Amino acid sequence: MKNRTFFWFFAPTALAMLLFIAFPIVSIIMQSVFAPHEAILIESENCGPFGCTTETVVDQEAMETLNAERPWGRFAGLEIYTNRGHLATSEVAEAWRTTDSMGAFFSELGDLPFYRAMAFTLTYTFVCTPFLIMLGFAVAVAVNSLHRRVKGLMIFFSLLPMIVPPLIGALVLFWMIDSRGVLGQLVSWMANDPTLSLKASTPLVWISLIVYGVWSSAPFAFVVFYAGLQTVPKDTLESAQMDGATRWQQIRFVVIPHLAPLVTFVALIQLMDNFRVLEPIIGFQAQAHAESLSSFILSDLGGETRQLSSAAATSVLTIIGVAILLSPVLVRTWRDFRGRSH
């Protein structure tokens, strides 16, 4: 392809990436290093028949002038990143210096809002991702081995979690785990504890969110792996069967190596998707037991006083976290590509 042709072919994509990815990220980074102006206070004296009182109020005219001159706010640098609401560098250093065990140190970190959100986000990501990959692969292999008359019906049922909107699916499961719901009553009966509530226990809420995450994301892995199974060389499978390979051996030594690039692709997509988990927490109304980085940002943006700088700083830290999370997979993919090219 000629350079001019390639330029016009790639130009629309590059323009869209600049408008919808690069510029918003730059804007967020700029917002994260600026904080709102400190209020300009003035004292006013009010006198009445019973004497005079002094009242401190905000000088609205001066604030409007200051905001017009410096619309970004005051430059704060890394102050927002290091405060107690985010990385809490002072509190972490103090906890490291005063605690005598790693358990006590991590317990101190659990009291800090950003690290509490990070703990759930990482737990959700690293538990959901491998399980949904395994479940999607198992369902794809099972459906692919069915008779073609029932295969279409099973594909439809396998895709149902993907068809249901995430928030609706989370609400349905939320009602099911209620003490009056099917799952809630079943768990209570199995534990022989009528007072047991899945919603009142933090570990059980985490487990419920992870189960929902695996259930809702497995269809994506199923679609990718099912499409990949159609490209497995039949000659290789037939040769393995003639050599006496069992079903498991065929999957282990023929199917899985063939689908290895797809596993990397699904892992990349799901790592990014799970790291920004939000809908299940809202659907389960689990903010009291679980908070992710995305819900942390949402709470900063909500309410009467929108903390835009705090939300921007958390967004930048989330982007950095995703980059760190994906770097091992990307490096391995690049090495495999270089190895095949040479």
N, C-alpha and C positions, 0 to 999 in steps of 0.2 A: 504494500500500500504506500503511495506517495505521501510525502510530508504534508502537502497541502490538503490532500483528501483526508488524511488522518486528523488534521487540525479541525476541519469542518465536521468531521464525524464525532470527535470528542468534545468539541466546544460546548454544545448544549449541556452535556453531563457535567463538564467542569464549571459552567456558569451556575447550574443548579447546586452543585456542591459548595460553591462560594456563598451563594445567597442563603441556603438553608442549613449549612453545617459550619463553614468557616466563620462567617460574620457573626452568627449567634454565639459561637464559642468565644470569640474575641470580646463581644459585648459582655458576656457573663464574667469573663476574667477581669475586665475593666470594672464592672460593678462590684466585684468581690474585694477590690482593694480600696474602695471608697465607702465611707460610712455617712449616715445622715448628719447634717450639721447639728451641733449642740444648741439647745434652745437659748435664745437671748432673753434674759429675764430683766424685768424692770420692777421697781417698787413704786407702788402708787398709794397715796394716802387718802383715805376716805374719812371725812369728818361729819359727825352727826350731833344730835342734841346730847348724847351721852359721852362724847369725846371722839377722838380720832383713832383710827386703826390703820396699820400698814399692811398692805397686801402685795404679794409677789405674783406677777402675771407675765405671760410670754409676750414679748414685743412682736406682734404679728407683722407690722409694717417692715421692721428690720429683717425679720425672717424671710419675708417675700423678696426683699431686695437681695439678700444673701443667696437665696435659692436661684434667683434670676441670674446673678453673676456667676455662681458656681453650681450649675444644675446637677453635676455628678455627686456633689457633697464634699466633705472634707477627705483628704487623702489619708488613709489608715494603714497602707502597706499590708503587712502580714498580720496585723493586729487581730483581724477577724478570724483568721485561720488558727491562731494560737490561743484564742480566748477559751473560757471554760465550756462554751457551747459547741466547740469543734475539737481541735486536737488537744486542747487543755495541757499545754506543755509544762506549765508550772505545777499543776496538780499531779500530772504523771511523774514528774521528777520528784515531787514530794512523796508520793506513794512509793516510788522505787527506793527512796532513801529511808523511809520509816518502816516499811513492812519487812517481815523476817522470812517470808515464804512466797513462792510464786502464786499459791492459791489465794493468799491474802491480797497480793498485788492485783491479780485479775479481778478479785472481788471489788477492789477499789475502782478499777476501770469500769466495772459494770454499773457503778453509780453515776458515771458521766454519760450524758445523753448521746453524744456522737458515737462513742465506743459501744454503747448498748445497742444502737441501731446497726453499727457495723457487725457486731457479733451475730445478730439474727440474720442479717443479709448474707454473710459468709456461710453460716450454717445452712440456710435455705438453699444457697447456690450449690454448695459442694455435696449436699445430700440429694437434692432434686435431680441434678444433671446426670449423674451416673445411673440412677434408678430409672429415669424416664428413657434413657438410651437403651438400657437393657430391656425394659418393658416394650418399647417400640420395636426393637429388633425381634423379641420373642413373638409378639403379635404378628409381625410381618412374615416371619418364617411359618407360623401356624396357618395364617390365611393363605399363603402361597402354596401350601401343600393340600389345600382343600379342593374338592371337585368344583369345576367351573360353574355348576348350576347354583351352588350356595356361596360361591366366592363373592359375588357382587353384594349379597345381603350382609355378609360379615364385614366387608369393607365399609358399608354404610354405617353399621353399628360401631365400628372402630373409629369412625370419624366424628361421631356424635359430640364428644367433648370439644372438638374444634369448632363445631357448628354453633354450640351454645355460647353466647357472649360471656366473657370471663367474669364480669360482675354478677350476672344472673346465676352462673354456675356456682360462684362462691356463696351467694345468698341461699341457694337451694341446699347446699351442703351445710350451711350455717343453721338452717332450720332443722335439718336431719340430725345434727349433733345436739340439738336442744334437749333438755331433760324430758320434754314431751315428744321428741322426735324418735324416729325408728332407730337410728344409730345410738342416740343418747340412752334410750331405754335398754338397748341390747348390751351396751358396755356396762351400764349400771347392774343389769341382771348377771352378766358374766363375772363382775367383780363382787357380787353379792353385797353391794353397798347402795341402798336406795338414795343416799344423799350425794353420791358421786356426780359431779357435773364437769363435762368436758370444757365448758366455757370458763370455769372458775380456776382451773389449774393451768399455770403457764407452760409446763412441759407438754400437757395434753393439747393445748392450743397450738403450740409449735408443731406437734406431730400432725394435727389436723390440717394445718396450713401446708405442710410438706406433702401430705397425702394428696391434697387437692392440687398442689403444683405438679406432681407427677401425673395425676389423672388428666389434667387439662393440657399438658404439654406433650404427652406421649404420642398423640395422633400425628404431630408434625414429624417426629422421628419415624413413626410407622410409615408415613407416606414416602419419606426419603428412602428408607431401607427397602420398602416394597418395590419401589421403582428400580433400585439397585439390584434386587434379586432377579429382575427380568433380564439383566445383562450378564449374569453369571454364565460362563461357558459351559454348555451342556456336555460337550465332549470331555471336559475335565471331570465333571461329576460322574459321567458314565464310566470313565476310566477308574475313578476311585471306587465305584460300586463293583466293577469287575475284579478289582484288587482285594475285595472283601472289606472295604471300609464301612464302618457302621454309620448310622445317621448322624450321630454326634461328631464322629471323626470327619465326615464330609463338611459339616458346618464349621468345625474348628480349623481344618487345614485348607479348605477350598473357599467357603463362603465368606468367613470373617476376613481373611487376607484380601479378598477381592473388594470387600466393602470398607476396608480401613480408611480410604480417603473420605468416604461419606460419614464415617464416625467422627473424624476430625471436623468436618463441616457442621454436623449437628451439634457437636460440643461447643464450637465457636458461637453459633447462633444462640444456643440455650444458655451458655454462660452469660452472655450479654443480656438476654431476656430475663433470666432469673435474678441477676444482680440488681435490676431495677423493679423488683417485685413491689406491687402497690395494690392492685385490685383485690387479691385475697384478704389483705388486712382490712380494707374498707368493707368488703362484703361480710367478713366474719365479725366486724366491729371489735377487732382484737387490739385496738390501740393501747389498751391497758396492759396487755401481756406481750405484745410484739410490735416493734417499730423498726422499719427498714429505712435505708437512706432516702428512698423516694417519699415515704410518708413523713420523714423528718423535713424534707424540703416543702412538702404540702402544708405541714403545720406552720412553717415560717411564713408561707404566702397567705395563709388564712387569717381570719380574725380581723379586728378593726385596725390594728397596727401591723401592717405588712412589713416584715423584716427582709427586704429585698437583698441587702448585702449579705445577710446570713444565708439565705437560700442560694445566692450565687456562689458563695464560698463552698457550701455543701455540694453544689452541682459540679464545681471544679474538682473537688476531692473525689467525687463519684467517677468522673471521667478518668482521673488518674488511677483510681482503683480498677476500673475496667481495663485500662491499658496494661497495668501490672498483671492482672488476672489472665489476659489473653496472650501476653508476651511469650510464655513457654510454648504454647500451641503454635503461635505464629513462627517462632524460631525453628521449631521442629518441622513445620510445613516447608519453610524456606530451605532448610537443609535437605529435606527429601527431594525438593524440586531441583536444587543444585546438583544433588547426586545423580538424578535421572538425566539431567541435561549433559553431564559429563560422561 
